[in-house]
Structures are given as C-alpha cells and as structure tokens.
Amino acid sequence: MKIEDKTMQALAASINFRQMRQELITSNIANAETPGYKAKRIGFEEALSRALDVDGNESLNVEDGRHFDVGSGGFNNLQPEVFEDPNGVVSEDGNTVDRDAEMSLMAKNKILYDASVQLLNKKLGLLKYAIGSER
C-alpha cells in the first residue's frame, strides 16, 4: 500500500502554494504606499491541474528532445508562476495595489488554505484508522 498517493501530494502542494500566495499578498499590502510598486500574483492552479491529470487530457505532447516538460504528470517539477497583476489600477504614484482587493484575496486564500489542511487531516485520519483497525 502506497501511503503518499496523488491526493496527499496535491493537498501538500496546495498548502505550500497557498502559503506562498498569502506571503505575496502580505507583501503587496505592505507595499501599498510604495511609489511605483506593482501588485504581484502567483498562479499555480493550472500547474497543479496538469500534475494531477487524472484523465490524461491536460498533458502536453513532448515529441522532440528539445521540448520542455512543464509539469505533465508529476509533482517534482511543479513550479508556481509569479507575475505582475495585469488588472491593477495604476494610481498617481504608479502603485497598483488595491488594499481592499488584497484583503479580500487574503481572506479567500485563508479559507482555501484551511480547507486544504482539513482535507489532509481527514486523509491522514483515514490512514491512521486503516492501519489501526483489526481484520
């Protein structure tokens, strides 16, 4: 029996990336008054979806040796993408941080982080039950 399955890997990756997102949002809020600062975002949902690739529809065709494998079917090479928010409204000093929007994103991210932790705890609880139960 393999203890660390795809679900546990996905939940662990989600928790790690949500923590990174929380730190990035915190950085955006801290720099809300910094002239010229551009709000940043982190995108990992597409890479996580490709890593899960349950039905095989999201894998990329790598037919040439010069092609890069960008996350098709594995958690080992899963990398988040950090980019400047293209939807940011530029203020007079060139800053694109909207404090209210950042606080909203922070709350949403925390809820999703907590949900991922709860799911991982449930999964571990099931494994503990299965290991401890007698036949």
PATOR-710993 format. One line per 4 residues: for each residue x negated, y, z negated of N, C-alpha, C. Coordinates in nm, 2 decimals, padded with zeros to 4 digits. Each point is the difference from the previous one (the first is absolute). Layout:
! PATOR-710993
X:Y:Z:X:Y:Z:X:Y:Z ~ ...
//
This chain:
! PATOR-710993
-00.08:-00.12:00.00:00.08:00.12:00.00:-00.09:00.12:00.00 ~ 00.03:00.09:00.09:-00.08:00.12:00.01:00.07:00.11:-00.08 ~ -00.07:00.05:-00.10:00.06:00.10:-00.10:00.01:00.14:00.07 ~ -00.10:00.04:00.07:00.00:00.14:00.06:00.06:-00.01:00.14
00.13:00.01:00.01:00.06:-00.01:00.13:00.01:00.14:00.07 ~ 00.06:00.00:00.12:00.02:00.12:00.07:00.08:00.11:-00.07 ~ 00.10:-00.05:-00.08:00.08:00.10:-00.07:-00.08:00.07:-00.11 ~ -00.08:-00.08:-00.07:-00.08:00.06:-00.11:-00.11:00.10:00.06
-00.06:-00.04:00.11:-00.09:00.09:00.07:00.06:00.13:00.04 ~ 00.12:-00.02:00.06:00.08:00.12:00.05:00.03:00.09:-00.12 ~ 00.05:-00.05:-00.11:00.03:00.08:-00.12:-00.12:00.06:-00.06 ~ -00.11:-00.07:-00.01:-00.12:00.06:-00.05:-00.05:00.11:00.09
00.00:-00.02:00.13:-00.04:00.11:00.10:00.10:00.12:-00.01 ~ 00.12:-00.03:-00.02:00.10:00.11:-00.01:-00.03:00.09:-00.13 ~ -00.02:-00.07:-00.11:-00.03:00.07:-00.12:-00.13:00.08:00.01 ~ -00.10:-00.05:00.06:-00.13:00.07:00.02:00.03:00.13:00.09
00.07:-00.02:00.11:00.02:00.11:00.09:00.09:00.10:-00.06 ~ 00.10:-00.04:-00.08:00.09:00.10:-00.06:-00.08:00.08:-00.11 ~ -00.09:-00.07:-00.07:-00.09:00.08:-00.09:-00.08:00.10:00.08 ~ -00.06:-00.04:00.11:-00.07:00.10:00.08:00.09:00.11:00.05
00.12:-00.03:00.04:00.09:00.10:00.04:00.03:00.10:-00.11 ~ 00.02:-00.05:-00.12:00.03:00.08:-00.12:-00.12:00.10:-00.02 ~ -00.12:-00.05:00.01:-00.12:00.08:-00.02:00.00:00.11:00.11 ~ 00.03:-00.03:00.12:00.00:00.09:00.11:00.10:00.11:-00.02
00.12:-00.04:-00.04:00.11:00.10:-00.03:-00.04:00.09:-00.11 ~ -00.06:-00.06:-00.11:-00.05:00.08:-00.11:-00.11:00.10:00.05 ~ -00.08:-00.04:00.09:-00.10:00.09:00.05:00.06:00.12:00.08 ~ 00.11:-00.04:00.08:00.07:00.10:00.08:00.06:00.11:-00.10
00.06:-00.05:-00.11:00.06:00.09:-00.09:-00.10:00.09:-00.07 ~ -00.12:-00.06:-00.03:-00.10:00.08:-00.07:-00.06:00.10:00.10 ~ 00.01:-00.02:00.13:-00.05:00.10:00.09:00.10:00.08:00.07 ~ 00.12:00.01:-00.07:00.11:00.08:00.06:-00.03:00.15:00.01
-00.09:00.05:-00.08:-00.04:00.14:00.01:-00.13:00.02:00.07 ~ -00.06:-00.10:00.05:-00.13:00.01:00.07:00.02:00.05:00.14 ~ -00.06:00.12:00.04:00.02:00.05:00.13:-00.06:-00.10:00.11 ~ 00.08:-00.02:00.10:-00.05:-00.09:00.11:00.01:-00.15:-00.02
00.05:-00.04:-00.12:00.01:-00.14:-00.03:00.11:-00.06:00.08 ~ -00.02:-00.11:00.06:00.10:-00.08:00.08:00.04:-00.12:-00.08 ~ 00.14:-00.01:-00.02:00.05:-00.12:-00.07:-00.04:-00.12:00.07 ~ -00.03:-00.11:-00.07:-00.04:-00.13:00.06:00.10:-00.10:-00.04
00.01:-00.10:00.09:00.09:-00.12:-00.02:-00.09:-00.12:00.02 ~ 00.06:-00.11:-00.05:-00.07:-00.13:00.02:00.11:-00.10:00.06 ~ -00.04:-00.06:00.10:00.10:-00.10:00.07:-00.06:-00.14:-00.01 ~ 00.08:-00.09:-00.06:-00.05:-00.14:-00.01:00.11:-00.09:00.03
00.12:00.04:00.02:00.12:-00.09:00.02:-00.02:-00.08:00.13 ~ -00.04:00.06:00.11:-00.02:-00.07:00.13:-00.11:-00.10:-00.01 ~ -00.11:00.03:-00.07:-00.11:-00.09:-00.01:00.04:-00.12:-00.09 ~ 00.08:00.03:-00.10:00.05:-00.11:-00.09:00.10:-00.09:00.07
00.08:00.06:00.09:00.09:-00.07:00.08:-00.07:-00.10:00.09 ~ -00.11:00.05:00.07:-00.08:-00.08:00.09:-00.06:-00.11:-00.08 ~ -00.05:00.03:-00.12:-00.07:-00.11:-00.08:00.10:-00.11:-00.04 ~ 00.12:00.04:-00.03:00.10:-00.10:-00.03:00.04:-00.08:00.12
00.04:00.07:00.11:00.03:-00.06:00.13:00.06:-00.14:-00.01 ~ 00.11:-00.01:-00.07:00.07:-00.13:-00.02:00.04:-00.07:00.13 ~ 00.06:00.08:00.09:00.05:-00.06:00.12:-00.10:00.00:00.12 ~ -00.11:00.07:-00.02:-00.10:00.00:00.11:00.02:00.11:00.10
00.10:00.08:-00.02:00.04:00.10:00.10:-00.09:00.13:00.00 ~ -00.07:00.02:-00.12:-00.07:00.13:-00.01:-00.15:-00.02:00.02 ~ -00.05:-00.12:00.03:-00.14:-00.02:00.02:-00.04:00.06:00.13 ~ -00.12:00.06:00.00:-00.06:00.06:00.12:-00.07:-00.11:00.08
00.00:00.01:00.13:-00.07:-00.09:00.09:-00.14:00.05:00.01 ~ -00.10:-00.09:-00.05:-00.14:00.03:00.01:-00.06:-00.10:00.10 ~ 00.00:00.04:00.13:-00.04:-00.10:00.10:-00.15:00.02:00.04 ~ -00.05:00.12:-00.03:-00.14:00.03:00.04:-00.08:00.01:-00.13
-00.13:-00.05:00.01:-00.08:00.01:-00.12:-00.03:00.14:-00.05 ~ 00.02:00.10:00.09:-00.02:00.14:-00.04:00.11:00.06:-00.07 ~ 00.12:-00.06:00.00:00.11:00.05:-00.07:-00.01:-00.01:-00.15 ~ 00.06:00.09:-00.07:-00.01:00.00:-00.15:00.12:-00.07:-00.05
-00.02:-00.08:-00.11:00.11:-00.06:-00.07:00.05:00.10:-00.11 ~ 00.11:00.05:00.02:00.05:00.11:-00.09:00.11:-00.05:-00.10 ~ -00.03:-00.10:-00.07:00.10:-00.05:-00.10:00.10:-00.10:00.04 ~ -00.03:-00.07:00.11:00.10:-00.10:00.04:-00.02:-00.13:-00.09
00.09:-00.02:-00.09:00.00:-00.13:-00.07:-00.10:-00.01:-00.11 ~ -00.03:00.10:-00.07:-00.09:-00.01:-00.12:00.00:00.11:-00.09 ~ -00.04:-00.02:-00.12:00.00:00.10:-00.10:-00.15:00.05:-00.03 ~ -00.09:-00.07:00.06:-00.14:00.03:-00.03:-00.05:00.13:00.07
00.06:00.03:00.12:-00.04:00.12:00.07:00.11:00.11:00.00 ~ 00.08:-00.01:-00.10:00.11:00.10:-00.01:-00.05:00.13:-00.05 ~ 00.01:00.11:00.08:-00.05:00.13:-00.04:00.11:00.10:00.02 ~ 00.02:00.09:-00.10:00.10:00.10:00.01:-00.05:00.11:00.09
00.09:00.08:00.06:-00.04:00.11:00.08:00.04:00.13:-00.07 ~ -00.10:00.08:-00.02:00.02:00.13:-00.07:00.00:00.11:00.11 ~ 00.10:00.08:00.01:00.01:00.10:00.10:00.06:00.13:-00.05 ~ -00.01:00.11:00.07:00.06:00.13:-00.04:00.15:-00.01:00.04
00.08:00.05:-00.09:00.15:-00.01:00.02:00.03:00.09:00.12 ~ 00.05:-00.06:00.11:00.04:00.08:00.12:00.12:00.09:-00.02 ~ 00.08:-00.03:-00.10:00.13:00.07:-00.03:-00.01:00.11:-00.09 ~ -00.12:00.03:-00.05:-00.02:00.11:-00.10:00.02:00.13:00.06
00.07:00.09:-00.08:00.03:00.14:00.04:-00.12:00.08:-00.05 ~ -00.06:00.07:00.09:-00.12:00.08:-00.03:00.04:00.13:-00.07 ~ -00.06:00.03:-00.12:00.03:00.12:-00.07:-00.09:00.11:00.05 ~ 00.01:00.12:-00.06:-00.08:00.11:00.05:-00.15:-00.02:-00.02
-00.04:-00.08:-00.10:-00.14:-00.03:-00.03:-00.05:-00.12:00.07 ~ 00.08:-00.07:00.08:-00.04:-00.12:00.08:00.02:-00.13:-00.08 ~ 00.06:00.01:-00.11:00.03:-00.12:-00.08:00.13:-00.06:00.05 ~ 00.00:-00.14:00.00:00.12:-00.07:00.05:00.07:-00.08:-00.11
-00.03:00.02:-00.13:00.06:-00.08:-00.11:00.13:00.06:-00.04 ~ 00.10:-00.08:00.00:00.13:00.04:-00.05:00.02:-00.07:-00.13 ~ -00.01:00.07:-00.11:-00.01:-00.06:-00.14:00.13:-00.09:-00.02 ~ 00.11:00.05:00.03:00.13:-00.07:-00.02:00.00:-00.13:00.08
-00.04:00.00:00.12:00.00:-00.12:00.08:-00.10:-00.10:-00.05 ~ -00.12:00.05:-00.05:-00.10:-00.09:-00.06:00.06:-00.06:-00.13 ~ 00.07:00.07:-00.08:00.05:-00.06:-00.12:00.11:-00.10:00.03 ~ 00.08:00.02:00.11:00.09:-00.10:00.04:-00.06:-00.12:00.05
-00.11:00.01:00.08:-00.08:-00.11:00.05:-00.06:-00.08:-00.11 ~ -00.05:00.07:-00.10:-00.06:-00.06:-00.12:00.10:-00.09:-00.08 ~ 00.12:00.06:-00.02:00.11:-00.08:-00.06:00.04:-00.12:00.07 ~ 00.01:00.01:00.13:00.04:-00.12:00.09:-00.11:-00.10:-00.01
-00.13:00.04:00.01:-00.11:-00.09:00.00:-00.01:-00.07:-00.13 ~ 00.03:00.07:-00.11:00.00:-00.07:-00.13:00.10:-00.10:-00.02 ~ 00.12:00.02:00.06:00.11:-00.10:-00.01:-00.04:-00.12:00.08 ~ -00.06:00.02:00.12:-00.05:-00.11:00.08:-00.11:-00.08:-00.06
-00.09:00.07:-00.07:-00.11:-00.06:-00.07:00.05:-00.08:-00.11 ~ 00.09:00.05:-00.08:00.06:-00.07:-00.11:00.07:-00.13:00.05 ~ 00.07:00.01:00.11:00.08:-00.11:00.06:-00.10:-00.11:00.04 ~ -00.12:00.04:00.06:-00.10:-00.10:00.04:-00.06:-00.07:-00.12
-00.02:00.08:-00.11:-00.06:-00.06:-00.12:00.10:-00.10:-00.06 ~ 00.13:00.03:00.00:00.10:-00.09:-00.05:00.01:-00.13:00.08 ~ 00.00:00.02:00.13:00.00:-00.12:00.09:-00.12:-00.09:-00.02 ~ -00.12:00.06:-00.02:-00.12:-00.08:-00.02:00.01:-00.07:-00.14
00.05:00.07:-00.10:00.02:-00.06:-00.13:00.10:-00.12:00.01 ~ 00.11:00.02:00.07:00.10:-00.11:00.02:-00.07:-00.12:00.07 ~ -00.08:00.02:00.10:-00.06:-00.10:00.08:-00.10:-00.08:-00.10 ~ -00.07:00.08:-00.08:-00.10:-00.07:-00.09:00.08:-00.08:-00.11
00.11:00.06:-00.04:00.09:-00.07:-00.10:00.05:-00.13:00.06 ~ 00.04:-00.01:00.12:00.04:-00.12:00.07:-00.11:-00.10:00.00 ~ -00.12:00.04:00.03:-00.11:-00.09:00.01:-00.03:-00.05:-00.14 ~ 00.00:00.08:-00.10:-00.02:-00.04:-00.14:00.10:-00.10:-00.04
00.13:00.02:00.04:00.10:-00.09:-00.03:-00.02:-00.14:00.07 ~ -00.04:00.01:00.12:-00.02:-00.12:00.08:-00.12:-00.08:-00.06 ~ -00.10:00.06:-00.04:-00.12:-00.06:-00.06:00.03:-00.06:-00.13 ~ 00.08:00.07:-00.08:00.03:-00.05:-00.14:00.11:-00.10:-00.01
00.09:-00.01:00.10:00.11:-00.09:00.00:-00.04:-00.15:00.01 ~ 00.07:-00.08:-00.06:-00.03:-00.15:00.01:00.09:-00.06:00.10 ~ -00.04:-00.10:00.06:00.08:-00.07:00.10:00.09:-00.10:-00.07
//
